[in-house]
Amino acid sequence: MKLVINGEVQEVAADTLAALMAELDYAGNWLATARNGEVVPVAERQLCRLADGDHIEILSPMKGG
């Protein structure tokens, strides 16, 4: 399926957010995730089903100001 991940269209096989993160080699419970503008907590990634065209954001916290 095609997803927009961090602003870039990608073809992926994953059907859940947790599977997507594994497929893209994102590791760490400290990463923030969102699907279609809604935050998805770490505990809900396994249950978060993806659909063709979803917009996914995977963000890392940064220091600074």
C-alpha positions, 0 to 999 in steps of 0.5 A, spaced: 500 500 500 502 507 499 502 511 505 505 518 506 511 517 511 514 524 513 511 527 507 514 522 502 510 517 498 512 510 500 510 503 498 510 498 504 507 491 506 505 493 513 498 493 515 499 496 522 503 502 525 508 497 529 509 493 523 511 499 519 516 501 524 519 495 524 519 495 516 522 501 516 527 500 521 525 505 526 526 502 533 525 506 540 519 507 544 521 514 545 519 516 538 512 519 537 507 517 532 501 520 528 496 517 523 492 522 519 494 528 524 492 524 530 497 522 535 498 514 536 501 512 543 506 506 543 501 502 547 496 502 541 501 501 535 500 494 534 492 495 534 493 501 529 491 499 522 493 502 516 489 504 510 492 506 503 493 513 503 494 514 510 499 520 512 504 517 517 509 522 522 514 519 525 518 524 530 524 524 534 524 529 540 530 534 539 533 539 544 534 546 543 530 552 543 
